[in-house]
Amino acid sequence: MPPSQVFLSAEPLAVEPEHSVPLSTSIEEDRRLRRMISNRESARRSRMRKQQHLEELTAEMNRLKSVNRDLSNRLWTVNQHTHLFRRDSFRLRSDSTALRRRLEEIRRILLFLQLQRLAQPAPDALCTGFFSGEHNFSSVIV
């Protein structure tokens, strides 16, 4: 097309200004900007996930601290009851031993008294059934 017809034609001219960037450089710049924006968005999402994870871990830590505190309190209570039960058990064993000794002593005294009573015959026992074989030993405690 001759230069005089260029201004009369309806087609736009693809004229590049002297200061414009070549087309391939512009595409690379667009890609670089999109990648940079994508990386920033990805980093933002990563920070958000990390923050969410940290909050979940903090909540779990608080829950476990509470559980630990409750278990510690229960353990203290069980230890206190164990101490009381051991003390009561020791006291009851001591009481039981003392009562067995007293019972054995009372049995010996009763046996001694019965033997004394049998050894000293009653005056009427000599006259009645003592020699006839009538003896009543049902009152003897052994």
Salt bridges, closest charged atoms under 4 A:
GLU29 OE2 - ARG32 NH2 2.51
GLU41 OE2 - ARG44 NH2 2.23
GLU41 OE2 - ARG45 NH1 3.97
GLU60 OE2 - ARG63 NH2 2.85
ASP88 OD1 - ARG87 NH2 3.59
ASP95 OD2 - ARG91 NH1 3.36
GLU104 OE2 - ARG108 NE 3.82
